[in-house]
Amino acid sequence: MSFPAIRHYLQFSDFTADEYAYLFRRAALIKKKFKTYEKHHTLADRTLAMIFEKASTRTRVSFEAGMYQLGGSVVHLTTGDSQLGRAEPIEDSAKVISRMTDLVMIRTYEQEKIERFAANSRVPVINGLTNEFHPCQILADLFTYLEHRGLAADGTPDPQALRGRTVAWVGDGNNMANTWLQAAEILGFAVHVSTPSGYEVDQDVAGIRSGDSYKVFKDPMDACRDAHLVTTDVWTSMGYEAENEQRRQAFADWCVDEAMMAVAQPDALFMHCLPAHRGEEVTGEVIDGPQSVVWDEAENRMHVQKALMEYLLLGRIG
């Protein structure tokens, strides 16, 4: 067992392909133990602080349940308890909280907030979601894809199975899209992006070095053609509610339906980070249909995050 220097997980590009290969294998082992009721208390006596400026069902349950399953404990802070940069400077909050806990997960608005917190933290910081990135979700999505379409002969997830695959992103050029682009560049697959005009992915925000790993399509049907995975998100993310009606009109043709799934690969999967609005960004027939793996995807947030927390605190095990 090796103990690394403090590492943070603020965006998908913080880790290498080799580190992701380890995390996928570790998450598979941790999930197997969970399913067979075998204890896995590698983080006994460790404490996770969770700071929520943006509320979330899945993020809270997956991190909180996951930390307890690792033998640790959790401190849950909301905007009423901790308003980053309002009640006191972010830097001061980081210095105090990181002296009392072993790990911090933050779900907030601007990426700049979490960057400032991490720069002043004595413990690892995890991005639970910002306006710009959602790395834990894409980590779960990729693990889910490998579970269904990328297992090695020994039954473990094989990241090489991602190479040459195509992911179709249909909808807003948001934090999820940014993170998919980073993942494609690191792990060797392609992303076909289709967004309404005015809602494109910003390559500079995504921070990718080139456009070789993704292509842009005006027509979402073309983006889905021959894709191995079709995925989307809500049209109006948290914090953009004032644009809701405007977005409804702009995104009307970007609803993932059976026709889009029909032009993808015959064994293509459908994913959505949830919560979903049936009849808006996806039809009920697709999200509740045989190609949808959204419930596995949701559960896997917990398993990959357990592997992530363990890795940040203990390094590689075995």
NORVEN-V188880 format. One record per helix or strand. SS is the DSSP state (H for helix, E for strand). FROM is the first residue (numbers start at 1). TO is the last residue. Records with the same first field share a line. If there is no record, write none. Layout:
BEGIN
SS = FROM-TO + FROM-TO
END
This chain:
BEGIN
E = 9-9 + 47-52 + 73-78 + 84-84 + 88-88 + 103-107 + 124-129 + 151-151 + 157-157 + 166-170 + 190-194 + 214-216 + 229-232 + 256-256 + 269-272 + 278-278 + 282-282 + 292-292
H = 12-14 + 17-35 + 57-69 + 90-100 + 111-119 + 135-149 + 159-162 + 175-187 + 203-206 + 220-224 + 241-250 + 258-263 + 284-287 + 294-314
END
